[in-house]
Amino acid sequence: MNDNFYSYFKVLLLSAVLSGCGSGEDLPNEKPVLTSPEEAVFPQTRTGTVYTIVGLDPDGDKLSYSISGPDASSFLVDQFTGELSFRVAPNVDDPGSIDGDNFYFIDVTVEDPSSESDTKMVIVEVSRYDPDGPYLFDDGTAFLGPDTIAALDPSILESIALTATEIRTVPDKRYPNDVATEVYIFEALYGQSLAVEIVVNTQIKPFAQAEQQAELYAKILGQLDPMLIQGINTVFIHPGDPLFSGPVGSIIAHIGRAETDYIPRGVLEEVMAHEAIHASIDPLYWNAGPWVRAQKSDVNFVTKYSRDFPEREDLAESYVSYLMVKKANRNSPSLVKRIQEDIPNRIQFFKNIGL
């Protein structure tokens, strides 16, 4: 190869370099784009990062983040990471938003070094409960301590007697609506001048068995705290195997479920305690300040069931675990310790209301 060839090659190489540099002219800057969502839900029991502003820059520039808007003063933002946190821990019962509710409106902005930016509005909702929050046990508390209430424990039941046989429209979980059916009506009398009507479906035959069922459930009711009995007007007893339930003022029991599930597992009394809370205590406290504060203070739920249905099931699930602590000598020490350590405020709540 001669010198002319190398000279020609150098010219080509220099031309390519100059071309790549744009003859000294920079490519136009492209603005960053926000990619984070337009809303976030933050349970009041959580701490730390509420929302993270995320931006994408086509030029690969280092980005910075900021916030503005009506509720911006409620938050702190890390300008380098885009992480937002509340200045003061939120409280759904005492909202700090400018509108006085639990929805916070902010404008989030991402900016590159050339002051190119992108902005959008984000709504942060503060919720009372955490759908992904921690809980202690997978099983319901009625099934954790089968010896918490024993069959031979004393009952304040004083007498039970048949008072009538009649057609009555009653709740029966085998059907979607109340049904008219023939029933035996028993009156159960308890100490402290308490009385509960025990309604037994006449499909439970013979009468001796119906009477036996009435006596069984009346006795179990008498083993519960009198405060629970005060809020219960009626216990309905039917054949079949639907789960028990505790609508306000009553308990609905199905003897098929009891005989094939609850009694063999030794938890019939604990299930009745659970439903008695629904019938008598839920209407008074499920959304009341003392209970809500106890829930918030504990953070943990006692079971997955109470975590998944916090307004409907947490009181009843927590109460049975409270009974397990009260009767610690009948339950696993490690289980009792865990309950005491993880839901102390719920335990104190039950003590405070006299249970």
Backbone torsions as a table, in degrees:
resi	resn	phi	psi	omega
1	MET	NA	138.3	-175.5
2	ASN	-97.7	174.7	-177.1
3	ASP	-65.4	-29.4	179.1
4	ASN	-62.5	-37.1	-180.0
5	PHE	-63.7	-47.5	-179.0
6	TYR	-63.4	-37.1	177.9
7	SER	-64.2	-41.1	178.6
8	TYR	-63.8	-41.1	-179.2
9	PHE	-64.0	-41.4	179.3
10	LYS	-62.9	-39.4	178.8
11	VAL	-62.8	-44.2	179.1
12	LEU	-61.7	-44.3	-178.9
13	LEU	-62.8	-44.1	179.3
14	LEU	-63.4	-37.7	179.6
15	SER	-64.2	-40.8	-179.4
16	ALA	-66.0	-41.7	179.8
17	VAL	-62.9	-45.5	-179.9
18	LEU	-63.6	-38.3	178.6
19	SER	-63.5	-42.4	-179.4
20	GLY	-65.2	-30.6	179.5
21	CYS	-81.7	-0.4	178.7
22	GLY	67.4	28.4	179.2
23	SER	55.3	33.6	177.5
24	GLY	87.8	3.1	-179.1
25	GLU	-100.7	131.6	179.0
26	ASP	-76.2	148.7	172.3
27	LEU	-69.7	150.3	-179.1
28	PRO	-64.4	139.8	178.8
29	ASN	-74.6	136.4	176.1
30	GLU	-101.5	138.7	-175.9
31	LYS	-73.3	149.8	176.1
32	PRO	-72.1	161.2	-178.5
33	VAL	-130.4	134.7	175.7
34	LEU	-75.6	134.4	179.7
35	THR	-120.6	-5.3	-179.6
36	SER	-76.2	157.5	-174.8
37	PRO	-67.9	169.1	-176.5
38	GLU	-95.8	2.3	178.1
39	GLU	-152.1	158.2	177.4
40	ALA	-150.5	147.8	175.4
41	VAL	-115.4	128.0	-177.0
42	PHE	-125.3	109.0	177.8
43	PRO	-65.0	140.9	-176.7
44	GLN	-65.7	-17.2	180.0
45	THR	-82.3	-9.6	179.8
46	ARG	-86.9	163.4	172.5
47	THR	-131.2	167.4	174.8
48	GLY	92.4	-143.9	-171.9
49	THR	-68.2	126.6	179.2
50	VAL	-89.5	-39.5	-172.4
51	TYR	-162.7	147.2	177.0
52	THR	-120.1	121.3	175.1
53	ILE	-75.2	128.6	-179.5
54	VAL	-124.2	127.6	178.0
55	GLY	-125.0	153.3	178.3
56	LEU	-122.3	128.2	179.9
57	ASP	-114.5	119.4	-178.0
58	PRO	-61.3	-25.2	-178.0
59	ASP	-91.0	-4.0	-178.8
60	GLY	75.1	18.9	-179.3
61	ASP	-71.2	155.4	174.4
62	LYS	-73.5	132.4	-172.9
63	LEU	-108.9	156.1	173.7
64	SER	-127.6	156.6	-173.1
65	TYR	-127.6	147.6	178.5
66	SER	-151.4	166.9	178.0
67	ILE	-133.5	156.5	175.6
68	SER	-152.1	-170.6	176.3
69	GLY	101.7	-179.2	-169.9
70	PRO	-56.5	-42.2	-173.4
71	ASP	-110.2	18.0	-177.2
72	ALA	-60.1	-31.3	-177.2
73	SER	-67.2	-13.7	178.9
74	SER	-80.5	-8.0	-172.1
75	PHE	-124.6	156.8	166.0
76	LEU	-109.2	144.0	178.5
77	VAL	-130.6	136.2	173.1
78	ASP	-85.5	114.3	-173.4
79	GLN	-67.4	-17.8	-178.4
80	PHE	-94.0	-35.7	-178.1
81	THR	-101.7	-18.7	-177.9
82	GLY	79.7	9.2	-177.9
83	GLU	-80.1	131.5	177.8
84	LEU	-105.3	143.2	172.8
85	SER	-141.9	156.2	178.1
86	PHE	-74.0	139.9	173.4
87	ARG	-66.2	-40.6	178.0
88	VAL	-126.7	135.3	-178.6
89	ALA	-52.9	129.9	-177.1
90	PRO	-73.4	155.7	178.6
91	ASN	-138.5	116.4	-175.9
92	VAL	-63.5	-23.3	179.8
93	ASP	-88.0	-6.9	177.1
94	ASP	-143.9	69.3	-172.5
95	PRO	-61.0	148.1	179.9
96	GLY	-107.8	6.9	-179.0
97	SER	-73.8	161.1	-177.2
98	ILE	-65.2	-24.7	179.0
99	ASP	-91.4	-1.2	178.5
100	GLY	74.5	21.5	175.9
101	ASP	-124.9	-167.7	-175.7
102	ASN	-100.5	25.3	176.6
103	PHE	-117.8	121.3	-176.7
104	TYR	-110.6	124.5	-177.3
105	PHE	-104.7	123.3	178.7
106	ILE	-137.1	154.8	172.1
107	ASP	-105.1	123.8	180.0
108	VAL	-105.4	142.0	-175.5
109	THR	-132.2	138.5	170.9
110	VAL	-115.5	138.6	-175.5
111	GLU	-139.2	141.4	177.2
112	ASP	-99.6	175.2	-177.1
113	PRO	-62.0	-18.2	179.7
114	SER	-91.9	10.0	179.9
115	SER	69.7	14.2	170.1
116	GLU	-76.2	139.4	-173.5
117	SER	-147.4	169.4	174.7
118	ASP	-140.8	138.4	-176.9
119	THR	-135.0	142.9	171.6
120	LYS	-151.3	159.2	-179.9
121	MET	-84.0	139.9	177.2
122	VAL	-126.9	139.1	176.7
123	ILE	-109.6	123.9	175.6
124	VAL	-107.0	120.2	177.5
125	GLU	-102.1	131.3	174.8
126	VAL	-96.3	122.8	-178.4
127	SER	-107.1	156.7	179.9
128	ARG	-72.8	-40.5	-173.1
129	TYR	-117.3	156.0	-179.9
130	ASP	-105.9	109.9	-178.3
131	PRO	-65.3	-16.3	177.6
132	ASP	-113.6	19.0	-175.3
133	GLY	-71.7	168.1	-176.9
134	PRO	-76.2	150.2	174.2
135	TYR	-142.7	164.5	-172.4
136	LEU	-92.2	-43.2	-170.7
137	PHE	-132.3	144.7	175.9
138	ASP	-75.9	-37.1	-178.6
139	ASP	-81.7	152.9	173.4
140	GLY	-63.7	150.2	-174.8
141	THR	-65.0	-26.0	177.7
142	ALA	-61.3	-25.6	-177.1
143	PHE	-96.7	-4.1	-178.7
144	LEU	-85.9	-30.3	-176.5
145	GLY	-129.7	72.8	-174.0
146	PRO	-64.3	-15.0	179.4
147	ASP	-102.9	9.5	-177.4
148	THR	-60.9	-45.4	171.8
149	ILE	-116.6	119.0	-176.1
150	ALA	-97.5	152.1	-177.4
151	ALA	-58.8	-29.9	-177.0
152	LEU	-92.7	3.7	176.5
153	ASP	-62.0	148.7	-179.0
154	PRO	-63.8	151.9	178.7
155	SER	-127.3	143.9	178.4
156	ILE	-88.5	10.4	173.7
157	LEU	-62.3	128.3	179.8
158	GLU	-103.8	-37.1	179.3
159	SER	-161.5	158.1	173.2
160	ILE	-145.2	135.2	-175.9
161	ALA	-146.8	144.8	175.2
162	LEU	-71.2	131.6	-179.5
163	THR	-116.2	-21.3	-178.4
164	ALA	-168.8	159.4	167.4
165	THR	-127.1	124.4	-173.0
166	GLU	-155.5	167.3	171.8
167	ILE	-87.9	127.0	-178.5
168	ARG	-141.5	146.7	174.4
169	THR	-86.0	118.5	-171.5
170	VAL	-134.1	157.1	172.2
171	PRO	-74.7	135.2	179.8
172	ASP	-145.3	114.9	-171.9
173	LYS	-70.7	-2.3	172.2
174	ARG	-75.3	-12.7	-176.9
175	TYR	-128.0	151.8	-177.8
176	PRO	-70.6	-23.7	-179.1
177	ASN	-129.3	166.4	175.6
178	ASP	-58.5	148.0	-176.9
179	VAL	-129.1	149.2	174.7
180	ALA	-84.8	123.7	-178.0
181	THR	-151.0	159.6	177.6
182	GLU	-79.8	133.6	-177.1
183	VAL	-138.3	154.7	168.5
184	TYR	-92.0	136.5	178.4
185	ILE	-109.4	119.7	176.0
186	PHE	-113.1	145.4	173.5
187	GLU	-107.4	120.6	177.6
188	ALA	-104.3	124.9	179.9
189	LEU	-108.7	138.1	-175.8
190	TYR	-125.8	165.7	171.5
191	GLY	-60.5	165.7	-177.2
192	GLN	64.0	25.2	175.6
193	SER	60.1	35.8	179.3
194	LEU	-98.1	148.0	178.8
195	ALA	-143.3	141.9	179.0
196	VAL	-136.4	138.5	176.5
197	GLU	-86.4	129.4	177.1
198	ILE	-109.4	115.0	-175.1
199	VAL	-110.1	117.7	-174.8
200	VAL	-115.6	126.7	178.4
201	ASN	-63.9	131.4	-178.4
202	THR	-71.7	-5.7	172.3
203	GLN	-66.7	-16.0	173.4
204	ILE	-82.5	109.0	-173.5
205	LYS	-124.8	154.2	-5.6
206	PRO	-73.6	-176.0	-178.9
207	PHE	-58.1	-35.1	-178.8
208	ALA	-59.2	-36.1	178.2
209	GLN	-71.5	-40.0	177.0
210	ALA	-60.3	-42.7	178.6
211	GLU	-64.0	-40.1	178.9
212	GLN	-63.0	-40.1	178.7
213	GLN	-66.1	-41.3	177.7
214	ALA	-59.1	-44.7	-179.9
215	GLU	-65.3	-40.3	-178.9
216	LEU	-61.3	-51.2	-175.9
217	TYR	-72.7	-31.7	175.6
218	ALA	-65.5	-39.5	178.8
219	LYS	-65.7	-44.5	179.5
220	ILE	-60.9	-41.3	178.4
221	LEU	-58.4	-37.9	180.0
222	GLY	-71.3	-13.1	176.3
223	GLN	-84.7	-10.1	-179.2
224	LEU	-88.4	169.0	179.5
225	ASP	-61.9	134.5	179.7
226	PRO	-54.3	-28.7	178.5
227	MET	-61.2	-33.4	177.9
228	LEU	-73.4	-41.0	-179.0
229	ILE	-61.6	-36.0	-178.8
230	GLN	-57.2	-31.5	-177.3
231	GLY	-92.5	6.0	-176.8
232	ILE	-112.9	123.5	178.6
233	ASN	-94.6	-37.5	-170.6
234	THR	-144.1	141.8	168.0
235	VAL	-115.5	122.1	178.6
236	PHE	-99.7	131.3	-178.3
237	ILE	-123.4	122.2	-176.9
238	HIS	-129.2	162.9	167.7
239	PRO	-71.6	177.4	174.5
240	GLY	97.9	173.0	-174.6
241	ASP	-120.5	22.0	171.7
242	PRO	-60.1	157.1	175.0
243	LEU	-64.3	150.4	175.3
244	PHE	-66.1	158.1	175.5
245	SER	-146.9	163.3	-177.3
246	GLY	-134.2	69.5	174.1
247	PRO	-62.0	162.9	-174.3
248	VAL	-53.5	123.4	174.9
249	GLY	84.0	1.5	-177.6
250	SER	-154.2	164.9	173.1
251	ILE	-126.6	136.3	177.5
252	ILE	-111.5	118.6	-177.7
253	ALA	-117.0	145.7	176.5
254	HIS	-125.8	120.4	-168.7
255	ILE	-71.0	-24.1	175.9
256	GLY	-63.6	-43.7	177.4
257	ARG	-63.0	-42.1	-179.7
258	ALA	-63.0	-45.3	-173.2
259	GLU	-75.4	-28.1	-177.9
260	THR	-99.3	-13.4	-174.6
261	ASP	-130.8	-66.0	-170.9
262	TYR	-66.9	-46.5	-177.8
263	ILE	-67.2	-47.1	177.3
264	PRO	-58.4	-30.7	-179.8
265	ARG	-89.6	-2.6	176.6
266	GLY	72.9	27.8	-173.0
267	VAL	-122.0	14.2	-177.3
268	LEU	-58.9	-44.1	-179.1
269	GLU	-64.9	-40.0	-179.7
270	GLU	-67.7	-36.7	176.4
271	VAL	-64.7	-40.7	177.8
272	MET	-63.9	-37.0	176.9
273	ALA	-64.0	-42.7	177.8
274	HIS	-58.1	-49.2	-177.7
275	GLU	-70.3	-30.0	177.8
276	ALA	-64.9	-33.7	175.4
277	ILE	-64.3	-44.0	176.8
278	HIS	-57.8	-43.2	-174.2
279	ALA	-71.5	-35.1	-169.2
280	SER	-117.3	-33.7	-173.6
281	ILE	-99.9	-37.2	178.8
282	ASP	-49.8	-48.8	-176.4
283	PRO	-60.7	-24.5	-176.7
284	LEU	-89.8	-32.8	-165.6
285	TYR	-128.1	-10.3	-168.8
286	TRP	-58.1	-29.8	-179.8
287	ASN	-119.8	17.5	-177.9
288	ALA	-84.5	151.9	-176.2
289	GLY	-52.3	-48.9	-177.6
290	PRO	-59.3	-40.4	179.7
291	TRP	-71.9	-43.1	-179.9
292	VAL	-61.6	-39.9	178.1
293	ARG	-66.3	-36.7	177.8
294	ALA	-64.9	-43.7	177.0
295	GLN	-57.8	-47.5	-176.9
296	LYS	-64.9	-39.5	-176.6
297	SER	-69.6	-33.6	-178.0
298	ASP	-77.0	-31.4	-175.8
299	VAL	69.6	-59.1	-179.0
300	ASN	-69.1	148.6	165.8
301	PHE	-99.6	153.8	-176.5
302	VAL	-75.9	-33.9	179.4
303	THR	-137.1	163.7	175.6
304	LYS	-61.9	-37.0	179.9
305	TYR	-61.1	-43.2	179.7
306	SER	-71.9	-32.7	176.9
307	ARG	-66.8	-41.8	-178.0
308	ASP	-73.0	-26.8	-179.8
309	PHE	-131.3	67.1	-169.7
310	PRO	-65.2	-33.7	-178.8
311	GLU	-80.9	-30.0	-174.6
312	ARG	-92.7	-33.3	-169.4
313	GLU	-118.9	-14.0	-171.4
314	ASP	-65.9	-40.0	178.5
315	LEU	-60.0	-49.0	-176.2
316	ALA	-67.3	-43.4	179.0
317	GLU	-63.7	-42.1	-178.2
318	SER	-69.4	-34.5	-179.0
319	TYR	-63.8	-43.7	-179.3
320	VAL	-64.7	-35.3	175.9
321	SER	-68.1	-32.9	174.7
322	TYR	-63.2	-40.8	176.1
323	LEU	-61.1	-37.4	179.1
324	MET	-63.6	-35.1	176.6
325	VAL	-71.4	-41.2	178.8
326	LYS	-61.5	-35.7	179.5
327	LYS	-111.6	56.0	-174.6
328	ALA	-61.1	-30.1	-178.5
329	ASN	-67.5	-11.8	179.7
330	ARG	-101.0	-0.4	-174.2
331	ASN	-130.4	164.3	-179.0
332	SER	-58.7	128.7	178.8
333	PRO	-58.3	-38.5	-179.2
334	SER	-68.1	-36.7	178.3
335	LEU	-67.0	-45.3	179.5
336	VAL	-62.2	-43.0	-180.0
337	LYS	-61.0	-41.8	-178.7
338	ARG	-64.0	-41.6	178.0
339	ILE	-62.9	-46.4	-178.6
340	GLN	-61.1	-38.4	-176.2
341	GLU	-78.0	-30.7	-170.7
342	ASP	-100.8	-22.2	176.5
343	ILE	-130.7	50.2	-176.6
344	PRO	-63.2	-32.0	-177.7
345	ASN	-74.3	-34.5	174.3
346	ARG	-66.1	-41.9	178.3
347	ILE	-59.2	-44.7	179.9
348	GLN	-64.3	-34.9	177.9
349	PHE	-57.7	-48.0	-178.8
350	PHE	-64.5	-36.6	175.7
351	LYS	-64.2	-41.8	-176.6
352	ASN	-64.8	-31.5	-178.9
353	ILE	-90.5	3.3	172.6
354	GLY	95.0	14.3	178.1
355	LEU	-89.5	NA	NA
